[in-house]
Amino acid sequence: MAAADLDIQYVAHLARLDLTPDEEARFSAQLGRILDYIAQLRELSVDGIEPTAHAVPLVNVTRPDEVRPSMPTRAALRNAPAQANDLFLVPKIVE
């Protein structure tokens, strides 16, 4: 998509943004430059390059899950404003 074909009002509507005319002009120019850069990237030859998720191989640095002693239920619920059956009671937010 060329920058000239860009409908910034449509994009703003999809993103639920209410833009001023100044913001529309500024964002239209910025998005146009991004699309121009993407067009430049499409011109590069990537023959023989394996697809990757990351440029550098990553190793999972998280520790394995281990069962350990934790805070007793009574202590966790001690300052709870409302509780029942060893659970926190919270206000309903979805109807």
Backbone torsions as a table, in degrees:
resi	resn	phi	psi	omega
1	MET	NA	127.6	178.8
2	ALA	-80.4	154.8	-179.4
3	ALA	-61.2	-31.3	-179.7
4	ALA	-68.3	-27.6	-178.8
5	ASP	-83.7	-2.7	-173.3
6	LEU	-74.5	128.0	176.1
7	ASP	-103.8	91.0	-174.5
8	ILE	-64.1	-30.8	178.8
9	GLN	-67.5	-37.1	178.0
10	TYR	-67.4	-44.1	178.9
11	VAL	-62.5	-42.8	178.8
12	ALA	-63.3	-38.4	178.2
13	HIS	-63.5	-43.4	178.7
14	LEU	-62.0	-34.7	-179.6
15	ALA	-87.8	2.7	-179.3
16	ARG	56.2	47.1	178.2
17	LEU	-110.5	137.8	174.8
18	ASP	-105.2	100.3	-173.4
19	LEU	-99.5	144.7	172.1
20	THR	-77.9	163.0	177.5
21	PRO	-57.8	-37.2	177.5
22	ASP	-63.7	-43.3	178.9
23	GLU	-65.3	-39.3	177.9
24	GLU	-59.5	-44.5	-179.1
25	ALA	-65.3	-44.8	-178.8
26	ARG	-65.2	-47.9	-178.2
27	PHE	-68.7	-33.9	177.6
28	SER	-62.7	-43.6	178.2
29	ALA	-64.7	-43.4	-179.2
30	GLN	-64.5	-45.8	-179.5
31	LEU	-66.3	-34.7	176.0
32	GLY	-62.4	-41.8	177.7
33	ARG	-65.2	-37.8	177.2
34	ILE	-62.9	-44.8	-179.8
35	LEU	-66.7	-35.5	175.9
36	ASP	-63.4	-40.4	178.6
37	TYR	-65.2	-40.4	177.6
38	ILE	-63.1	-38.6	177.1
39	ALA	-62.2	-38.6	176.6
40	GLN	-63.2	-42.6	179.8
41	LEU	-63.1	-33.6	-179.5
42	ARG	-66.8	-22.0	-179.7
43	GLU	-77.3	-15.7	-178.9
44	LEU	-72.4	143.0	176.2
45	SER	-86.1	125.8	179.0
46	VAL	-117.8	22.3	178.0
47	ASP	-61.6	133.8	177.4
48	GLY	81.4	3.8	178.8
49	ILE	-102.0	123.7	-179.2
50	GLU	-71.3	138.9	174.7
51	PRO	-63.8	140.1	178.7
52	THR	-138.0	156.0	174.8
53	ALA	-87.8	-27.2	-178.8
54	HIS	-139.3	148.5	178.8
55	ALA	-69.5	-30.0	-178.9
56	VAL	-120.5	132.9	179.1
57	PRO	-57.3	136.4	179.7
58	LEU	-110.5	148.5	176.1
59	VAL	-120.4	138.2	179.0
60	ASN	-64.7	121.0	-175.9
61	VAL	-102.0	8.3	-179.8
62	THR	-81.5	153.0	179.7
63	ARG	-82.2	154.9	176.9
64	PRO	-69.3	150.8	177.4
65	ASP	-70.0	132.0	176.8
66	GLU	-135.4	138.5	176.9
67	VAL	-72.5	126.0	178.9
68	ARG	-135.6	159.2	177.2
69	PRO	-62.7	141.5	179.3
70	SER	-128.1	-177.8	-178.7
71	MET	-64.9	135.1	177.0
72	PRO	-61.9	147.5	-178.0
73	THR	-55.4	-44.1	-179.0
74	ARG	-59.9	-40.7	179.7
75	ALA	-67.7	-38.1	179.9
76	ALA	-66.9	-36.5	-177.7
77	LEU	-88.4	-2.5	-174.3
78	ARG	-54.0	-43.4	-177.7
79	ASN	-101.5	11.0	-179.8
80	ALA	-69.1	131.2	178.8
81	PRO	-66.0	-29.7	178.3
82	ALA	-146.5	138.0	-179.1
83	GLN	-151.3	156.3	176.1
84	ALA	-160.4	138.1	177.9
85	ASN	52.8	42.8	-179.3
86	ASP	60.0	32.6	178.0
87	LEU	-131.1	152.8	172.3
88	PHE	-75.0	135.8	172.7
89	LEU	-100.1	129.4	179.9
90	VAL	-125.9	156.5	179.8
91	PRO	-65.3	146.0	177.4
92	LYS	-72.3	130.2	-178.6
93	ILE	-116.2	-10.3	178.5
94	VAL	-120.8	133.1	179.7
95	GLU	-110.0	NA	NA
